[in-house]
Amino acid sequence: MKNSEYIVWYADLDKLDLNDPWVKKWWLQQVLTHGRLEDIKKLDFAEVRKILSSLHLDSKIKSLWEDYFRHQDADIDTPTRRSA
């Protein structure tokens, strides 16, 4: 995580215990708030989806992710059309 200092400059990222649920939740909040595309792409989206409602995010960021997951659900529920 050395190249992610811009996400949280005040923490020693190499010492974060991402197996600790509180630390993991905190880290996800930081990445979703301050991360770049390359940081967000590394996240486990299933995990983000699972805990999204409990994350303390700016309302616009939270709304973006809720819309994203709602769209994903709609894609799953909609049958795909095949060309003849």
C-alpha positions as CSV (number, residue, x, y, z in Angstrom):
1,M,0.0,0.0,0.0
2,K,3.0,2.3,-0.1
3,N,1.8,4.1,-3.1
4,S,-1.5,5.0,-1.4
5,E,-0.2,7.7,1.0
6,Y,-2.5,10.3,-0.7
7,I,-5.5,8.4,0.7
8,V,-4.5,8.7,4.3
9,W,-1.3,10.5,4.9
10,Y,-1.5,10.2,8.7
11,A,-1.5,6.4,8.9
12,D,1.3,3.8,8.5
13,L,-0.4,1.9,5.7
14,D,2.0,-1.0,5.8
15,K,0.9,-1.7,9.4
16,L,-2.8,-1.7,8.8
17,D,-4.4,-5.0,9.8
18,L,-7.0,-5.4,7.2
19,N,-8.2,-8.7,8.9
20,D,-9.6,-6.5,11.7
21,P,-13.2,-5.7,10.7
22,W,-13.0,-2.2,12.1
23,V,-9.8,-1.4,10.2
24,K,-11.1,-2.9,7.0
25,K,-14.3,-0.8,7.2
26,W,-12.3,2.3,7.9
27,W,-10.0,1.5,5.0
28,L,-12.9,1.0,2.6
29,Q,-14.4,4.4,3.7
30,Q,-11.1,6.1,3.0
31,V,-10.6,4.5,-0.4
32,L,-14.1,5.2,-1.5
33,T,-13.7,8.8,-0.4
34,H,-10.2,9.7,-1.3
35,G,-9.0,6.9,-3.6
36,R,-8.2,7.0,-7.3
37,L,-9.7,4.7,-9.9
38,E,-6.8,2.3,-9.6
39,D,-7.4,2.1,-5.8
40,I,-11.1,1.5,-6.2
41,K,-10.6,-1.2,-8.8
42,K,-8.6,-3.2,-6.2
43,L,-11.6,-3.3,-3.8
44,D,-13.8,-6.3,-3.3
45,F,-17.1,-5.0,-4.6
46,A,-19.0,-7.7,-2.9
47,E,-17.6,-6.6,0.4
48,V,-18.3,-2.9,-0.4
49,R,-21.9,-3.9,-1.2
50,K,-22.3,-5.9,1.9
51,I,-21.3,-3.1,4.3
52,L,-22.2,0.0,2.2
53,S,-25.1,0.9,4.5
54,S,-22.9,1.0,7.5
55,L,-20.1,3.1,5.9
56,H,-19.9,6.8,6.8
57,L,-19.6,8.4,3.4
58,D,-20.6,11.7,1.9
59,S,-24.2,11.4,0.7
60,K,-23.2,11.8,-3.0
61,I,-20.6,9.1,-2.8
62,K,-22.9,6.7,-1.0
63,S,-25.7,7.5,-3.5
64,L,-23.3,6.8,-6.4
65,W,-22.5,3.3,-5.0
66,E,-26.1,2.5,-4.2
67,D,-27.0,3.4,-7.8
68,Y,-24.1,1.3,-9.1
69,F,-25.3,-1.8,-7.2
70,R,-28.9,-1.2,-8.1
71,H,-27.8,-1.1,-11.8
72,Q,-25.9,-4.3,-11.3
73,D,-29.0,-5.9,-9.9
74,A,-31.1,-4.7,-12.8
75,D,-28.5,-6.2,-15.2
76,I,-28.7,-9.6,-13.5
77,D,-32.5,-9.6,-13.4
78,T,-32.9,-8.6,-17.1
79,P,-32.6,-11.5,-19.5
80,T,-30.1,-10.9,-22.3
81,R,-31.3,-10.9,-25.8
82,R,-29.5,-13.1,-28.3
83,S,-29.2,-12.3,-32.0
84,A,-30.9,-14.8,-34.3
